[in-house]
Amino acid sequence: MGHGYELTGLDAHEAHRLALDGAEACHQPELALVTIEQALGPDRPMSAWLRRVLGLPSAAADKKGP
């Protein structure tokens, strides 16, 4: 995208793991999950790629419901 760096799947996994570990240490894992979901909204750049790399459901799948 012209910013001089590239994220890899390993970078994404490491950031996700560290965020969840830190939230767990602060006894706020639910807040971390909500914050991550907000950051991976469908209008955010690269959210589809990040969701796929992290094995998270797509934002469209989240809205379908039961």
N, C-alpha and C positions, 0 to 999 in steps of 0.2 A: 504493500500500500504506500510505499514511498517514504516510510519513516526511518529507514535504515536498520531495521531489525525484523526478525521473524520469530513468531512464537511456535513452539513445537508442542506436540501432544504431551511430552514429558514436562514441559513448563506448566501446562494447564493442570496436569495431575498433581504436580508438586504444590502449586498455589492453592488448589482445592483442598488437598490434604492438610496443608499448614493452616488454612482458614478454619477447617473443621476441628483440628487439634487445639488451636488457640481458643476457639469458642467452647470446646469441651472443658478446657482448663479453667475457663471463667464461668463455667456452669450455665452457658447460654447457647447450647447447640441449636435450639429451635430458631433463635434470632439469626444465627449464621445461615441456616437453610433459607429463611425468608429473604435475607439480604442477598444471598446468591441468586435466588429465583428472580428478584427484582433486577439484579445486574444482568441477568440472561434473558431479559424481556425480548419479545419478537422484534421490537424496533431498534434494538442495540446492535451495533456492528459486530460481526463475527459470532453472534449468539448461537446460531444454528451449528456452526463448526464446533464451538466449545461444548454444546450439549451433546453432540455426537461423540466427541473425543472422551468426554467424561461419562458417557453412558446414561445420560439423563434424558427423560422423555422430552419430546419437542414441545414448544409452547402451545402449538395447536392441539396436541394430544391432551395437555393439561386442561384446556378449555372445554373439551368434549364431555367430560364427566361420565358417570355411569349410564 
